[in-house]
Amino acid sequence: MDENKECCCSRTKVRSDAEYRDLITRLNRIEGQIRGIRGMVEKDAYCIDILGQVAAVSGALNSFTKILLSSHIRTCVAEDVREGNEEKLDELVRTLQKLMK
């Protein structure tokens, strides 16, 4: 098995250095935005200003989700389907249903 593929028994995924750095950078940015929102609340910032920052965080999380989901479909799901394991498709459908609530 290629070391860059997910192992179905351990449910881990080895990511390329570039993918890992991109995901971590995005998460660090989101974490900073969340801390900023907390600071705004602590400083009694105007509601609309806080909501604007919340919208920015939501957009950043959606972007992160799209990137991670795309990677998952192209690697984990595609590999399992090629190997005849369609359980990964069922898992994907359940995940999409949760994401679209």
C-alpha positions, 0 to 999 in steps of 0.5 A: 500500500502506498504510504500516502494512502489512508489505512482503513484499519487505523483510520489515519491519513498521511498527507503531503507536506504541502497539504499538511502546511496548508491545512495547519495554516488555515486552522491557525488563521481560524484560531486567531480569528476566534480569539479575535472574536472573543476579544471583541466580546470581552471589549463590548464591541458592537454586535454588527462588528462581531457578526462581521467577524463571525461571517469571516470565520464561517467562510474560512471554515467552509473553505477549509472544509471544501479543501479537506473534503476534496482531498478525501474524495480524490484519495481515500474514497477514490482508492477504496472504490477502485478496490471495490470497497463502496462502504467509503461512499456510504460514509461520504454520503453520511458526512455530506448530510451532516455538513449540509444541515 
